[in-house]
Amino acid sequence: MGEHNIMILASIAMAAMACQWLAWKLRLPAILFLLLAGLFAGPVMGWLDPDALFGNLLFPFVSMSVAVILFEGSLTLQFREIRGLEKVVRRLVSTGMLITWAITTAAAHWIMGFSWHIALLFGAITVVTGPTVITPLLRTVRPVASVANTLRWEGIIIDPIGALLAVLAYELTNALSHNDAWEHALLVFGQTVVVGVLAGIAAGFIVSEITRRNWLADYLVNVTVLALMFGAFAVSNELQHESGLLCVTIMGIWMANSKGVPTEEILEFKETLSLLLLSVLFIVLAARMDFESLSSLGWEAGAVLAVMLVIARPLKVAFSALGSALTWRERVLLAWIAPRGIVAAAVSALFALKLEALNVPHADKLLPLTFVVIIGTVILQSITARPVALALGLVEPEPVGFLISGANPVARVVAAALQKADVPVRLCDSDWDNIAKARMAGLPTYYGSPVSEHAKRNLDLTGIGRLLALGAGVHFNELVATRYRDEFGKNASYSLPNMGEAADTANKHQIASAHGGQTLFAKDLNYWRLAGLLAQGSAIHSTTLSDNFSFEQYLDSHDNGIIPLFAINPKGYAEPFTVEHTLVPEAGWTILSLFEPEAEKKHQGKGEDT
C-alpha cells in the first residue's frame, strides 16, 4: 500500500507539471488544465481519492500550502506599485467586497433556497479571487500595468479577508445552532483580525531584522524564512483559530516594504515552491468532487454564477473605481476578471465538513456550489479574458524587444538598426553624453544604471523581454546579464565576448559564460573591435532572403566581408547570432549584418540598398 501511495503522489506531481507545460504551449491559464486533470483522475476514472490518500493530513496540508502561496504573493506587494490606485484597491477589498458578499448571499438564499446563515457563509467564501488563479491568468493575458497591479493586489489581500469573513459566517452559523447571539460571532471575528495582524507584524519585523542584519548564511536564508513563516502561521492559528492566513499575508507585505530585505532571493525559491503546491492543490481538491453532487444542484447553480458575474462583480468595480484615473476600458476588464481559486475550495471543504457534522441544512450543497463557481469562472475567464483584453486594447506588447546596456557608439548603431527593423529597444547608460546622443538619434533611453534600485522601480520594460549587454566593460556586462537572468530568463541574456582578441588568455582570467549570458556575434568581436570597425566606416545593413537567395549565397556574395548580427523572422522576431548556437535563417527572413570597411566601400559604390 505504501508503494502504491508513493506512485500516486509522484503521478500527481508529474500530472501537475504536464498541465503547466501544456498551458505554456497553448498559451492558456494552467488552472483550466489542472481542474480538468483533477476531475478526470477523481470522479471520472476513480484513480485518485484524496481523503484516502492523505487521511487526516489533507486539510493541514491544504492550509499550509495556501499559507505558502499567500506569503509568496504578499512578498510582491510593494506600495509603490499602486501609487494612484490605492483608493481603488482599498475599496475593492472593503466596501466593494461587501457589495459582492451581499449580492451573492441574496442569490444563494433566493435562488438556491439556502438558509440565511448558510447563504452568508457561501457569499463569504466566494468573495475571494486569490493569487492562485489571478497570477497565472495575468501571466497569460498580460494586461496593462494598471489593471494587472490592481487585480494582483486585490487577489492577494482579499484571500485572507475572505477567509475571515467565512470564519465570521461559520461562527455565526455555529452560534445560532447553539442558540447563541450574534455577539459571539462578532467577538470571534474581531479576535481573529487582531491576532492575525499583530502576529503578522511581529513575524514580519523579526524575519526582516534577521535577514537585514545578515544573521544567516546565504544558503540558509530561504529555508529559514520558510520555516519561520510556517511557525508564524501555526502560532497565530494556535492563538486564534483561522488567523494564520491573515498573519502570513501581513508578514509578507511587511517584508516586501522593508528596506534591506533580500526579497528577490526569497521569492525565487518561494515562486518555485508555490507553483508546485498550487498545481498539486488544484488537482487534489478537484479530485474530491463527484458529478452526482454537482448535477443535483440543477439550473439554480448556473443562475447564482450568472448573478455573480454580471451583477455582483460589475457593481463592485463600478463603485470601487469612482473618482479614479482608470479608464472605462480598464474598468470593464477589471469587472470581467474575477476567477475563484484555492482558498475558496479549501475553506468551503473545511467548513462544509464541520457543518455537515452538525446536521445543518444545505451544508452538503456548500462545497459543490463553490466548485461550480470555481469551475465556471476559471473556464469562462481563462478562455475569454485575453480576447476581451485584446478587444479593449489593454494588452501589453509582446516582450520581443531588447534592453541594451550601454548607449555608447556601438550600442547606438545596433539599436538604430534594430529600431529601423521595428524591433523595440531601450538603451540604459549612466553617461549623460551617451544618453543625449542616443536621444538625438530618436532612440528610447533610460538615464541611469540598469542595475540600480531606481531602475528596478522606474525602468520601463514594456515590450522588452531580452538583454543585450554592449558595454565596454566586460565585468559590468557580466553584472547586468546576471541581474536580468531572473527578469528575462537564462536564454534571453546576450553579451559581447569577454576577452575578444585575447581569447587565448589563461582560462582563469576569463569570466564564466554562465554569468555573461550567450556570446554575441563572434568570439573575437569584442566591444573594442566593433568600435574600431565602425570608426573605419563599417555600417549595418539589412537584407531579406528569398527562395532564390539563400543565407549561404548572401554570405558568399560579399566575399565573407560581412558579420551577421541578427536574423529577423517574418513575424518580426529578431534572433541574435551567437557563438553557442548556429542560426540558419530561411527564405523570408531579414538579416542585419555589419559590413566591414572593404565590403562597405563596395556596397556604397553600388549606390543601392542591399
C-alpha positions in Angstrom: 0.0 0.0 0.0 2.9 2.4 0.8 4.5 1.9 -2.6 1.1 2.4 -4.2 0.7 5.8 -2.4 4.2 6.8 -3.5 3.2 6.1 -7.1 0.0 8.2 -6.7 1.9 11.1 -5.2 4.5 11.0 -7.9 1.8 10.8 -10.6 0.0 13.9 -9.1 3.3 15.9 -9.3 4.0 14.7 -12.9 0.5 15.4 -14.0 0.6 18.9 -12.4 3.8 19.8 -14.3 2.4 18.3 -17.5 -0.6 20.6 -17.1 1.7 23.6 -16.6 3.7 22.6 -19.7 0.5 22.2 -21.8 -0.8 25.6 -20.7 2.5 27.2 -21.6 2.5 25.6 -25.1 -1.2 26.6 -25.7 -0.9 30.0 -24.0 -3.9 29.3 -21.8 -4.1 29.5 -17.9 -2.8 26.3 -16.3 -5.7 26.3 -13.9 -8.0 25.1 -16.6 -6.0 22.0 -17.3 -5.3 21.4 -13.6 -9.1 21.4 -12.9 -9.7 19.0 -15.8 -6.9 16.7 -14.7 -8.3 16.6 -11.1 -11.8 15.8 -12.3 -10.6 13.2 -14.7 -8.4 11.4 -12.1 -11.0 11.6 -9.4 -14.7 11.4 -10.2 -14.3 10.2 -13.8 -11.7 7.4 -13.5 -11.6 6.9 -9.7 -7.8 6.8 -9.7 -7.4 9.5 -7.0 -9.2 9.6 -3.7 -7.5 12.5 -1.7 -9.3 11.6 1.5 -8.0 8.1 1.5 -4.5 9.1 0.3 -3.9 11.9 2.8 -6.3 10.9 5.6 -6.3 13.4 8.5 -3.4 15.3 6.9 -5.4 16.5 4.0 -6.6 19.8 5.4 -3.4 20.6 7.3 -1.6 20.1 4.0 -4.1 22.3 2.2 -3.9 25.0 4.9 -0.1 25.2 5.0 0.1 25.1 1.2 -2.3 28.1 0.9 -0.2 29.9 3.5 2.9 29.5 1.4 1.0 30.7 -1.7 -0.3 33.8 0.1 3.1 34.5 1.7 4.8 34.3 -1.7 2.2 36.6 -3.3 2.3 39.1 -0.5 6.1 39.4 -0.9 5.5 41.0 -4.3 3.1 43.7 -2.9 5.1 46.9 -2.8 3.1 50.0 -2.1 4.8 52.0 -4.8 3.2 49.7 -7.4 -0.3 51.0 -6.7 0.6 54.7 -6.4 -2.5 56.5 -7.6 -4.7 53.3 -7.3 -4.6 52.9 -3.5 -8.2 54.1 -3.2 -9.4 51.6 -5.8 -7.7 48.7 -4.2 -8.8 49.7 -0.7 -12.4 49.8 -1.9 -12.2 46.5 -3.8 -11.2 44.7 -0.6 -13.5 46.5 1.7 -16.9 48.1 0.7 -16.6 46.6 -2.8 -16.2 43.2 -1.2 -19.2 43.7 1.0 -21.2 44.5 -2.2 -20.2 41.2 -3.6 -20.9 39.4 -0.4 -24.4 40.9 -0.1 -25.5 40.2 -3.7 -24.1 36.6 -3.6 -25.7 35.9 -0.3 -29.1 37.1 -1.6 -28.7 35.0 -4.7 -27.8 31.9 -2.7 -30.8 32.4 -0.4 -33.5 33.2 -3.0 -32.3 31.1 -5.9 -30.8 28.0 -4.1 -33.1 28.2 -1.1 -30.2 28.3 1.4 -30.9 29.5 4.9 -29.6 33.0 5.5 -26.6 31.8 7.6 -25.5 29.2 5.0 -26.0 31.8 2.3 -23.9 34.2 4.3 -21.1 31.6 4.5 -21.3 30.8 0.8 -21.1 34.5 0.0 -18.1 35.0 2.2 -16.3 32.0 0.8 -16.7 33.2 -2.8 -15.8 36.8 -2.5 -12.1 35.8 -2.9 -10.3 35.8 -6.2 -6.8 35.0 -5.0 -3.3 34.8 -6.4 -3.6 31.1 -7.2 -5.9 32.0 -10.1 -5.1 35.6 -10.8 -1.3 35.3 -11.2 -1.4 32.5 -13.9 -4.2 34.4 -15.6 -2.3 37.6 -15.7 0.8 35.8 -17.0 -1.3 34.7 -20.0 -3.4 37.8 -20.6 -0.7 40.3 -19.9 -3.0 43.3 -19.3 -1.7 46.8 -18.9 0.1 47.6 -15.6 -2.8 49.5 -14.0 -5.2 46.5 -14.4 -2.6 43.9 -13.6 -1.4 45.6 -10.4 -4.9 46.2 -9.2 -6.0 42.6 -9.8 -2.9 41.2 -8.2 -3.2 43.4 -5.0 -6.9 42.7 -4.8 -6.4 38.9 -5.2 -3.7 38.6 -2.5 -5.2 40.9 0.1 -8.8 39.6 -0.3 -7.9 36.0 0.2 -7.3 36.2 4.0 -10.1 38.7 4.3 -12.5 36.3 2.6 -11.3 33.6 4.9 -12.0 35.8 7.9 -15.5 36.5 6.5 -16.0 32.8 6.2 -14.9 32.4 9.8 -17.4 35.0 10.9 -20.2 33.4 8.9 -19.2 29.9 10.2 -19.1 31.1 13.8 -22.4 32.8 13.3 -23.9 29.5 12.0 -22.3 27.5 14.8 -23.5 30.0 17.4 -27.1 30.1 16.1 -27.1 26.3 16.1 -26.4 26.5 19.9 -28.9 29.4 20.4 -26.1 31.9 21.0 -26.4 35.5 19.9 -24.7 37.4 17.1 -22.3 39.0 19.6 -20.3 35.7 19.9 -19.6 35.6 16.1 -18.6 39.2 16.0 -16.3 38.8 19.0 -14.6 35.8 17.4 -14.2 37.8 14.2 -12.6 40.8 16.0 -10.2 38.5 17.9 -9.1 36.8 14.7 -8.3 40.1 13.0 -6.4 41.5 15.9 -4.3 38.3 16.4 -3.6 37.9 12.7 -2.5 41.5 12.2 -0.4 41.7 15.3 1.2 38.3 14.8 1.9 39.2 11.1 3.6 42.5 12.0 5.7 40.8 14.7 6.8 38.0 12.4 7.5 40.4 9.6 9.6 42.6 11.8 11.6 39.7 13.3 12.3 38.0 10.0 13.2 41.3 8.3 15.7 42.1 11.0 17.2 38.6 10.8 17.8 38.9 7.0 18.8 42.6 7.0 21.4 42.0 9.7 22.9 39.0 7.8 22.5 36.7 10.8 22.1 33.7 8.4 24.4 32.1 5.9 23.2 32.8 2.4 22.3 29.2 1.8 20.1 29.2 4.9 18.0 32.3 4.2 15.3 30.7 2.0 14.7 27.6 4.1 14.9 29.6 7.4 12.3 32.2 6.2 10.0 29.3 5.0 10.3 27.6 8.4 9.7 30.9 10.3 6.7 31.6 8.1 5.3 28.1 9.0 6.0 28.9 12.6 4.2 32.2 12.5 1.2 30.6 10.7 1.0 27.8 13.3 1.4 30.1 16.4 -1.2 32.6 15.0 -3.7 29.7 14.5 -2.9 28.4 17.9 -3.6 31.8 19.5 -6.8 32.3 17.4 -8.3 29.7 15.1 -8.1 30.7 11.4 -6.0 33.8 11.9 -2.9 32.2 10.3 -3.7 33.2 6.7 -4.0 36.9 7.7 -0.8 36.6 9.7 1.4 35.3 6.8 -0.1 37.9 4.4 0.7 40.8 6.7 4.1 39.3 7.3 4.9 39.2 3.6 3.7 42.7 3.0 5.8 44.0 5.9 8.9 42.3 4.4 8.2 43.5 0.9 8.1 47.1 2.0 11.1 46.9 4.4 14.4 48.3 3.2 17.4 45.9 3.0 15.4 42.7 3.0 16.5 40.4 0.1 13.0 39.6 -1.1 14.3 38.8 -4.7 16.3 35.8 -3.4 13.5 34.7 -1.1 10.9 35.0 -3.9 13.0 32.9 -6.4 12.7 29.9 -4.0 9.1 30.6 -2.9 7.8 31.0 -6.5 9.1 27.5 -7.4 7.5 26.0 -4.3 4.3 27.9 -4.8 4.0 26.7 -8.4 4.3 23.1 -7.3 1.9 23.5 -4.4 -0.6 25.4 -6.5 -0.6 22.8 -9.2 -0.9 19.9 -6.8 -3.7 21.5 -4.8 -5.9 22.2 -7.7 -5.7 18.5 -8.8 -6.2 17.2 -5.3 -9.2 19.4 -4.5 -10.9 18.9 -7.9 -10.5 15.1 -7.4 -12.6 15.3 -4.3 -15.7 16.3 -6.2 -18.3 14.0 -7.6 -20.6 14.6 -10.6 -23.7 13.5 -8.8 -23.4 16.3 -6.2 -22.7 18.8 -8.9 -25.6 17.7 -11.1 -28.0 17.7 -8.1 -27.7 21.5 -7.9 -29.7 22.0 -11.1 -30.0 25.1 -13.1 -30.1 27.2 -10.0 -26.3 26.9 -9.6 -25.8 28.4 -13.1 -28.2 31.2 -12.1 -26.1 32.0 -9.0 -23.0 32.0 -11.1 -24.6 34.4 -13.6 -25.6 36.8 -10.9 -22.0 36.9 -9.5 -20.5 37.5 -13.0 -22.9 40.1 -14.5 -24.3 41.8 -11.4 -22.1 41.5 -8.3 -18.6 42.0 -9.9 -19.5 44.9 -12.2 -21.2 46.7 -9.4 -18.2 46.1 -7.1 -15.8 47.5 -9.7 -18.0 50.4 -10.7 -18.2 51.5 -7.0 -14.6 50.9 -6.3 -13.3 52.9 -9.4 -15.5 56.0 -8.7 -13.2 59.1 -9.0 -10.2 57.1 -10.0 -7.9 57.6 -13.1 -9.0 54.2 -14.5 -10.4 54.5 -18.0 -13.8 52.9 -18.9 -11.9 50.2 -20.8 -9.8 49.3 -17.7 -12.9 49.2 -15.6 -14.6 46.8 -18.0 -11.6 44.5 -17.9 -11.4 44.6 -14.1 -15.1 43.8 -14.0 -14.7 40.7 -16.2 -11.7 39.1 -14.5 -12.6 37.6 -11.1 -11.9 33.8 -11.1 -12.2 32.0 -7.8 -9.4 29.6 -6.6 -7.7 27.5 -4.0 -8.8 29.5 -0.9 -12.5 29.2 -1.8 -12.1 25.5 -2.4 -10.1 24.8 0.7 -12.3 26.9 3.1 -15.6 25.6 1.7 -14.3 22.0 2.0 -13.3 22.6 5.6 -16.4 24.3 6.8 -18.8 22.0 4.8 -17.4 19.0 6.7 -17.9 20.8 10.1 -21.4 21.9 9.3 -22.5 18.5 8.0 -21.3 17.1 11.3 -23.7 19.5 13.0 -26.5 18.4 10.6 -27.0 21.9 9.4 -29.5 22.0 6.4 -28.0 22.6 3.0 -24.4 22.1 4.3 -23.9 19.3 1.8 -24.5 21.7 -1.1 -21.9 24.2 0.1 -18.9 22.5 -1.4 -20.5 21.5 -4.8 -21.9 25.0 -5.3 -18.5 26.5 -4.5 -16.8 24.3 -7.1 -19.4 25.2 -9.7 -18.4 28.8 -9.2 -14.7 27.9 -9.3 -15.0 25.8 -12.4 -17.4 28.2 -14.1 -15.3 31.4 -13.5 -11.9 29.6 -14.3 -13.0 28.1 -17.5 -15.0 31.0 -18.8 -12.4 33.7 -17.9 -9.4 31.5 -18.9 -10.9 31.3 -22.4 -12.3 34.8 -22.7 -10.0 37.1 -20.7 -7.3 37.6 -23.3 -9.8 38.2 -26.2 -11.6 40.7 -24.1 -8.3 42.5 -23.2 -7.3 42.5 -26.9 -10.7 43.9 -27.9 -10.3 46.7 -25.4 -6.7 47.4 -26.4 -5.4 46.7 -22.9 -2.8 44.0 -23.7 0.9 44.8 -23.2 3.0 44.3 -26.3 4.8 41.0 -26.8 8.1 41.2 -24.9 10.2 40.7 -28.1 12.4 43.9 -27.7 15.8 44.4 -26.3 17.0 46.2 -23.2 20.5 47.4 -24.3 23.1 48.0 -21.6 25.1 51.0 -22.8 24.4 53.9 -25.1 28.0 54.1 -26.4 28.6 54.4 -30.2 28.4 50.6 -30.7 25.1 50.3 -28.8 23.6 53.3 -30.6 24.4 51.8 -34.1 23.0 48.4 -33.1 19.9 50.0 -31.5 19.2 52.2 -34.6 19.4 49.2 -36.9 17.0 47.2 -34.7 14.6 50.1 -34.3 14.6 50.6 -38.1 13.6 46.9 -38.4 10.6 47.7 -36.0 12.2 45.8 -33.1 11.6 47.6 -29.8 14.8 48.8 -27.9 15.7 50.8 -24.8 19.2 51.9 -24.1 20.5 52.3 -20.5 23.6 54.3 -19.6 24.9 56.4 -16.7 26.9 58.6 -19.1 24.8 61.7 -19.9 26.7 62.4 -23.1 25.9 58.9 -24.5 22.3 59.2 -23.5 22.0 62.7 -25.1 23.4 61.4 -28.4 21.0 58.4 -28.3 18.0 60.7 -27.7 19.1 63.0 -30.5 19.1 59.9 -32.7 15.5 59.2 -31.7 16.3 56.1 -29.6 14.3 55.3 -26.3 16.6 55.7 -23.3 16.9 55.3 -19.6 19.4 57.6 -17.9 20.9 55.5 -15.1 22.5 52.2 -14.4 20.3 49.2 -15.4 21.3 47.5 -12.1 20.3 50.5 -9.9 17.5 50.4 -7.4 15.9 53.3 -9.3 15.9 51.2 -12.5 14.2 48.4 -10.6 11.4 50.8 -9.8 11.2 53.0 -12.8 12.8 51.3 -15.9 10.0 50.9 -18.5 10.2 47.3 -19.9 7.0 47.4 -21.9 7.6 45.2 -24.9 11.1 44.3 -23.7 12.0 40.7 -23.0 15.7 40.3 -23.7 19.0 41.9 -22.8 22.0 43.0 -25.0 25.0 43.8 -22.8 27.0 46.0 -25.2 29.1 47.9 -22.7 32.9 48.4 -23.0 33.5 46.8 -19.6 33.1 43.1 -19.6 32.7 42.9 -15.8 29.8 45.3 -15.9 28.3 43.3 -18.8 28.5 40.3 -16.6 26.8 42.1 -13.7 24.0 43.3 -15.9 23.5 39.9 -17.5 23.3 38.2 -14.1 20.8 40.8 -12.8 18.4 40.2 -15.8 18.7 36.5 -16.0 15.8 36.2 -13.5 13.9 39.0 -15.2 14.0 37.7 -18.7 15.2 34.0 -18.4 18.6 32.5 -18.7 18.3 32.1 -22.5 17.4 35.8 -23.1 20.6 37.5 -22.0 23.3 38.2 -24.5 26.7 40.0 -24.1 29.8 40.7 -26.1 32.7 38.3 -25.9 34.6 38.6 -22.6 38.2 38.6 -23.9 37.7 39.3 -27.6 41.1 39.0 -29.4 42.7 37.9 -26.2 40.5 34.8 -26.0 43.6 32.7 -25.8 44.4 34.2 -22.4 44.5 31.7 -19.5 41.1 30.4 -18.6 41.3 31.5 -15.0 41.3 35.2 -16.2 38.1 34.7 -18.3 34.6 35.3 -17.0 32.5 32.2 -16.9 30.0 32.2 -19.8 27.1 31.4 -17.4 27.5 34.8 -15.9 27.7 36.8 -19.1 24.8 35.2 -21.0 25.1 34.0 -24.5 28.1 35.3 -26.5 27.1 37.7 -29.2 28.1 37.6 -32.9 31.6 36.0 -32.9 34.4 35.0 -30.5 36.8 37.8 -31.4 34.2 40.6 -31.9 34.5 42.4 -28.6 33.5 46.0 -28.0 36.8 47.5 -29.0 36.9 45.7 -32.3 33.4 46.7 -33.1 34.1 50.3 -32.2 37.2 50.2 -34.4 35.3 48.8 -37.4 32.6 51.5 -37.0 35.3 54.2 -36.8 36.8 52.9 -40.0 33.5 53.2 -41.8 31.7 50.0 -41.2 27.9 50.1 -41.1 24.9 47.8 -40.5 22.6 46.9 -43.5 19.6 44.7 -43.8 18.9 42.1 -46.5 15.9 39.9 -47.0 16.4 36.3 -48.1 14.3 34.5 -50.7 14.0 31.1 -52.2 16.5 32.2 -54.9 18.9 33.9 -52.5 19.8 31.7 -49.5 21.8 32.7 -46.4 24.9 30.9 -47.8 24.6 32.8 -51.1 24.2 36.0 -49.2 27.5 35.4 -47.3 29.3 34.4 -50.5 28.1 37.4 -52.4 30.1 39.7 -50.1 33.2 37.5 -50.0 32.6 36.9 -46.3 33.3 40.6 -45.6 30.2 40.9 -43.5 29.4 39.9 -40.0 25.8 38.7 -39.4 24.4 40.2 -36.2 20.6 39.5 -36.2 18.1 37.4 -38.1 14.6 38.7 -38.1 11.9 36.1 -39.0 8.7 37.0 -41.0 6.8 37.7 -37.7 9.3 40.4 -36.8 11.1 38.5 -34.0 14.9 39.2 -34.0 17.3 36.5 -33.0 20.9 37.4 -32.4 23.7 35.4 -33.9 25.6 33.8 -31.1 28.8 31.7 -30.6 26.9 29.0 -28.7 24.1 28.3 -31.3 24.1 28.0 -35.0 21.4 30.1 -36.6 20.3 29.2 -40.1 17.8 31.8 -41.5 15.4 30.8 -44.2 13.6 32.5 -47.1 11.6 35.5 -45.9 14.0 36.3 -43.0 15.8 39.6 -42.8 19.5 39.7 -41.9 21.1 42.6 -40.2 24.9 42.5 -40.8 27.9 44.7 -40.1 29.7 45.4 -43.4 33.4 45.5 -42.8 35.2 48.6 -44.3 36.0 46.9 -47.7 32.6 45.4 -48.1 31.1 48.8 -47.1 33.0 50.6 -49.8 31.8 48.1 -52.4 28.3 48.5 -51.1 28.4 52.3 -51.3 30.0 52.0 -54.8 26.9 50.2 -56.0 24.8 53.1 -54.9 21.8 50.9 -53.9 20.5 49.3 -50.8 21.3 45.7 -50.1 
